[in-house]
């Protein structure tokens, strides 16, 4: 691959036939896969010969980013068709692989197994929703959008609904859901880059950003496509190897998807033991005391502030009088300085302390039993039955939002504009499902195998014999992993360990005792997942602004070179803005991603499906549906999600509609969008005849594509 130029070789030449082009792709990526495996083997040998972990991290980070940069440089282009839709010549299988990488975001690669680890059965909603969404893509959208032939989703809306207003709303919605999504990816990039290189999180974000920009900035969709194929190969190898190793280690069987049910039985039995374990009960009781103490402070905040200050000053004075160690005196001084200065700050701190400690009074460190379907009990008292109904309702609502959102995400739908024909667009959806299935079928197994390892190996280990990876990850971010000997017995209880879902996959090799080179490979896979999705998302935003806003609405006579240049400049600006937001750590990855799905579902799915299947849908119906659907979704999130409430200064009590959590806000927006499009279209004039004829032609083509 290193010897190719944009105008040489089957991979990048626009003059080869489809067959020769695909044959060349097969050859290039076969060599690439073999080269990557050889690279990992060489690093593993070097590790055994004394190569340090720090250097392994640097090499993985540098090599993968340089590889993606090299593809970006070789694929640079100023041609509009190449930049926006990769020349419409990406074979179905490779488009499916690129879509898989585009789809395998930081949330899928890093967060999916972690969510299943922390939530058990209810986490399957993500797998069912995301995978099921591709069935909707194949049945309702991909082939028809390809037949329409535009470059972007706002482009389709403007052409189908005959006006710039639907296009403008499409631009706004595409930017909203894509920006929300890309912030999550860049957060994941920062997390992984920090783990690989040891640099601070904020610097790690901007280091990873260079790898994102060099592909999408130089070559647009063409560079992003071939980079994403390379990234998929890395991420799927990196994901599978540690899971297979854990499976062999625990059961002797190298097929984790087939045997994790047996391990789940052992995990379920261990859960029953831990719930009744005296030491676990002791830890939970201590957290209950701490929660009660924080609650007592809230009853008289000024008095509690004075008592805290007096206690901190006494501790410092005692240390100085006893000639305590410099470290102890420094810690006591810092503790005194960290006390809240105002009554409002103290109230916020005591409230947070109470809530945090209350959460840790629950059995199994607050995790539900892994195999329990829903919270509550359908055969219990009224409270238990209500909890069961609410839990089940949220499970189904989340599946719905993720399915419909998947079918409406602009950066995914754009991928089906790149195939040579409608037939290959449909085939590429099938390939997409296959490549996504490989990871999603494995994630539940990974969650169970890691939980077995934690319950049976870590829990009960003396603190002075805990594996080194615990201290290393705690230093990256204590919010992701922390262990504290709460009851001072020197033994780790489950309740003393707080673990974030975002590190389960990244720490799996170390949990399984694999060489560090495998950890580096997994981090490189996570980086590939985050970079690949970020590339597609940034390109979607930049194209919406440059192609749909600037070219289609402001300056239709703009030359191609200027349009592409503006897209590149906007891409850089948006990337820097997203990096800045991600550096603030606004919310967990999974919420940010899920919010993007609800936004996409409410804004696009009704307008796209009715635009394809109902020729009577008109401009005013689409405008009403998009505004109403997106508006109600955004309103519900702002009034019910804690971080958004803080951003917008919402102080009213949280009122959930039917108990639906903000992560599934799209469940209200999608039906409203459909209803408004249908009702408003029926009471306003029908679209022009040529548009209705176009819809008929797309749905019932007279010539086979």
C-alpha angles and dihedrals in degrees: 000000000000094000097055128103127198091262098040133072130025094277098067106018117111093199100066122099119253092253095050090043092054092045090054091048090052091052095046096048094043089057090043093054092048090048092052093051090047089050091054092047092051090050091049090054090047090052090055088051092054108277106156125239091242092058092046088055093047092048094049092046095045097042097049095044091047090049092054090044090052092054089047092052093047091049098047113139144164094195110117097220092047093044097047104032106009091252091296091268106108110129116239097249094049092044087053090051092047090048089051090055091043087052098042094083128171086271093057097041100034105020107034099073089038091055090050089049092053101037105027117197096008090062088068087078088078094053094044093045098045095044094043090053091070090060087059090047092053096044103038113018126013102066094040094048089049089052091054087056104209125143101237142013094255085050089057092047092051093049098041096044094039103233150070095247094070088043091052092049088049090053092050093047093045091052093046097051095036094048091049089050096045092052087060091050094050089048087056090047090054092048093051096041089052090052093049100043106021093232120139116279095249093052090045089059093057094043090056090044089066090061091050096049100045092064103040094034097055105034109014116204093351094057092039092052097053092040091052092053089054091046093051091056091052096044097048093048090046092049098046103046099064092044092051089048093052089048092052092044094052103033109008090239118115094207106083093177090062101045108034090095088069090051090048089059089056091046090051091051091049091050090058090053095048093049090060098034110126093220092052090049089051092053092047090050090054091053089049090054090050091049091050091049091053090048090052091052090054090061091065110014098175092052091047091050091052092048092049091050093048092049093049092048091049092050091051093046092049091051092051092046091051093046091244122191119285091242093053092048091048091050092050091048091051091048090054092048092048094059112116112265099205135046091242092053091047092050090051091049095048090047091051091047091050094049094045094050093044089055090056094052090076121098120265092024089295095306119130119236105282097235096040108116101209139355118266127021127275089210097043132090123302093275093050092047092050091050090050093050093047092048093050092046091053091047092055093041091053092050089051094049094046093047095048092039091052090054091052106040106125097214091055096044090049089064091068091059088067099066122099094238146007090255091056091046088059092044092050090058088058091050090047090055091049095051092045091046091060091065100033093050088054101045096076089051091050092051093052095044092050092047089051089052093049095046097044103032111024100036108078094025117130112252092238090057099048114129118266094245091072093061091042094053092043088058092052092057125339087204089066097046134005134157122191127176094235098173094037095233095126092238125106114242121190091244090058093059122080113188130178120221092232093074101045095093095037092051096042096097091052091044088054094046095246122155114276091248087073089053088053090050092050091049088050088051091051089048090051090051094050094043095047094053093041090053092054094044096048090048090052092053095044092047092048089055100039103034103028101031105029103030102031099037111019109028114010090172095058112131119245095249092055093048092052092045091051090049090054093049092048090047090057093049093048092047092053091047092050091048090052092051092046090052088062090061091226100181140335118296095246095055093048091051094045091049088056090054093052091048092049093045095051097040103041116016099071093043094047099045096042089044089058102037104031116052091189091068106110141189097271093047091051092048093050093045095049094045094044097043096045092040096055091044093051092044092052092049094048093051098043110030112085098218094046091046088057093047093051096036096242110170103167117110116276111258115187116203108233087341092290113156120231091249087072098044090128090074087079097040100052098057090043090051092052093046094049094047092050097044097043093044091053094054097043130062119289120251119269116284094246090057091049089048090051090053090050091049093050092049097039106027116192092204121053111240 
